[in-house]
Amino acid sequence: MIKIWYTYSMSGAVAKIIEQVESLTPDEKDEVGLYLLRGDIEDQEAHEKAWVIEIQRRVAEIDSGEAELVSLENVKKRFNRA
């Protein structure tokens, strides 16, 4: 049985699924968890690829002189003035 406080923010369909999952064995729960995480992993891989592209873009800006590097000391001074 699902605890009442946990069901307040979920739909009836989600509550029903969770109730069914609670009756599974630990191994079965692991399988369900891995299935659900698989989508997150794919999203994470897409985000990582996007960050690699962004990092490459930033490095190219630095190498070309288009971007100006600022020392940590100067950044701290700017924030202390604000």
ABEGO torsion letter per residue (X at the ends): XBBAAAAAABBAAAAAAAAAAAABBAAAAAAAAAAAAAAAAAAAAAAAAAAAAAAAAAAAAAAAGABBBBBAAAAAAAAAAX
